[in-house]
């Protein structure tokens, strides 16, 4: 993130984690857990926000679980079949122009607490 403007978002080595540049330093964030599910939402690099796993192509590991990406995508498709077929109703990260704000903070793979 050195030399990058604040607010740039990047995917990580995990489907459910993303990075943000702030004051030249990388901050790590974990997408929030989906409502009524046992899994997190995943980072959607095209939209720069967390989204339903069934709407994202990702075969990377999932931080915080031993389930594979395919296991979670299959579970998401079964639990949210209608949602997975419709236009995304994802959850924007605070400060990204969305009306809904993420207010929880998470411990991340690097051990940094997101602020």
Secondary structure as UniProt FT lines:
FT   TURN            2..3
FT   TURN            6..7
FT   STRAND          9..11
FT   TURN            15..16
FT   STRAND          17..22
FT   TURN            23..24
FT   STRAND          25..30
FT   TURN            35..36
FT   STRAND          42..44
FT   TURN            45..48
FT   STRAND          49..51
FT   HELIX           53..55
FT   TURN            63..64
FT   HELIX           69..79
FT   HELIX           81..85
FT   TURN            94..95
FT   TURN            109..110
//
